[in-house]
């Protein structure tokens, strides 16, 4: 890697760490940064998931009281995400690089739109669909999102955020720490599987991991003061830009 590549990846990791600690969408920055430095798409997806895991982990201590308040709900959540996460890695290995690269623009566009509309979806579900809030439908959606998390992952954090709010993880901050827990779990699964598969670009991962950890620690402290609506608009706009770039190329 050149010095320029390191700077690009470090800045992308910083931005992703801040954004993921507050909401989600950080992979919209690290994934294209890896592509710009010459990493193939399938390797970039695996590397960005693993590289952002330190950021998700570093954000958790700032919300420890919120995590403790809902600790009884975590065993079921971890079981669902673990099963879906393992299946997602198997799906990526089975489909291979060509199929994955063809799907990438659509995955980014779909993730951006879900990111944009997830607050309305959560509000509707809480008012109109108790099977999402309490029943098997909500658990199934968590499982499907967990598959997507380890298959590609961009935008999955905000889908989790909406689903966790629906599933009764209290206010935004309680749902956000639960989101960081499941994203960290997905990253751990990805480390194990994608290391054996040879998909992780370890050298580019280092500046992303460092940047995401620093950004997450700072972002989690700012989270209670940052205007979430402004941050969401920025992430949505950047996600649409990345999707358009991927369709064009």
PyMOL commands that set and color helices and strands:
alter all, ss='L'
color gray80, all
select helices_A, chain A and resi 3-22+27-36+41-51+53-69+71-128+130-133+136-151+156-166+172-197+202-222+228-248
alter helices_A, ss='H'
color red, helices_A
deselect
rebuild
show_as cartoon
